[in-house]
Amino acid sequence: MSEIITRQVKESDTKNAGYSIVRANHADMERLGCSNGDIVQLEGKRKALARVMAEQKNSEQGFVQIDNVVRENAGITTGDQVNICKAVYIHVLKVTVMPHASTKRLLQTQPHQKKYLSRNRAVECSDETNIG
């Protein structure tokens, strides 16, 4: 099993908003066994998936930057603690969506399995994500 780290949540840069990206420092990515673009699982009140990317500048130890979509899917807010590990996933073969305000809700996938959606967004069953 992959190593699990716990970090405090910070707001992500606006350029990452809506892309399901988690920004972590290089040391944390190494500890997780991740490279840029790998999928990680975040666990707050709920579990969520996101693509991990290295922070561009030197960052404080103990923090990760997470966008609002991923925070909402994980049931966390800025300042909360979140558990992070490298995710095990499969490529999605079929997705059924329906309108839900300004986002689309992923309704039907293979139950209890992690998914990888097109447009480089990682999602699980019942996650919200932007499509288009």
Helices and strands as residue ranges (DSSP letters): E 5-11, G 14-16, E 21-24, H 26-32, E 39-43, E 47-54, E 63-66, H 68-74, E 81-86, E 90-91, E 96-100, E 103-108, E 115-117, E 121-123, E 128-129
